[in-house]
């Protein structure tokens, strides 16, 4: 294994040190690991915090800044951050308007963020919790109960981040995050596996004419192993999977701030249909060049047009990666005028900058 690292147990610490040197607009804490805006806490706004295992950069630390996250908690590679990271980060960014956790649906992330919610509530901090489960590939996996949270997380962080910047209160930000999640769908495919530093070898092996369809962002398997033909055929398969997905009903937990307990609510994702407007994310999983992403987007745009689905905004590039995995994911988020306005709002982070 050849990687630009010194020692496996120092990977995250060294990368955070480099991030701190590169971005003085951020505050990077090494013990425990977390990243905040340099101007945090920001008076008069809800603070947004997300996090997860490292290896998915620029998600999440690269999205800390004006118009997106106030803080991010990086775990070790493909390992959930711990409750003390979330707890300390929340205190560092809370300006009194409350803290909203945006949590990808992986068992370790969910358990640790829920623990942090309870600890913060016990100290009188107003805290919210929004689960993200946009991956249509599998219902359950090695890492989660229910669907996985993947690249829609980036779009949710942008949209809810703009809402918080615009003065939405905690209740409204939390409801917005849940609504966007319920209008999001993603799926990923891999042509080559990633190599986790601690393992020292690819997480799975594919023949030259094979791909992993429905892969997760930790290299975990998806729906099935398929033969690879060409770009157009692959994008057609992805598009059909995203658009033919019917009503998906599941029960998600949420935090009742008034009563200090977890409750459950059933939610149903509606299928996409003719006339819907969407934001489209064509995402590199780490090893796919931008040139190939544009080829994917060209075919996706054609298929959407033929189906009467209108791509009104797009994002193309490596935003939710899986180390050096060669592959892509496509995310479609159904939007309305409010969400388009939030998408167009200024943002200034290391990985996404526009309008400021």
Protein Blocks (a to p, Z undefined) as FASTA:
>chain_A
ZZddfbfklmmmmmmmmmmmmmmmbccdfbdcddddfkbccehiacddddddehiafbfk
lmgcehiafbdcdddehiacdfklmmmmmmmmmgonapaddddddfklmmmmmmmmmmmm
mnopacddddddfbfkbmbdfkbgcjdddfkmmmmmmmmmmmmmnopafklmmmmmmmmm
mmgccddddfbdcddfklopafbdcdfkbccehiafkopacfbccddfbfmlmmmmmmmm
mmmpccdddddddddfknopacddddddddddehiacddddddehjacfklmmmmmmmmm
mmmmmnopacfbdcedjfbdghjagcdddddddddfklmmmmmpccddfklcghZZ
